[in-house]
């Protein structure tokens, strides 16, 4: 996960376009504080989508059990074996 930098609303306003470009590249996230309001976070769309996907998976007991079962199996396949199975070696 990327680093979160805290800014005041005034600081964010001064350099908003640069902040948006930096966030859209996935390089950083920013917490923006406005006096008298709850802080907000500026993050990329792809990051929030991945959070929602994670929440969706974790809210399904069946998917959680599948993940747990997979962890117990601990079956590892080497990169070369995968290539062979896909006839790509």
Secondary structure, DSSP 8 states (H G I E B T S, - for coil): --EEEEEEHHHHHHTHHHHHHHHHTTSEEEEEE-TTS--EEE--HHHHHHHHHHHHHHT-HHHHHHHHHHHHH-----HHHHHHHTT--
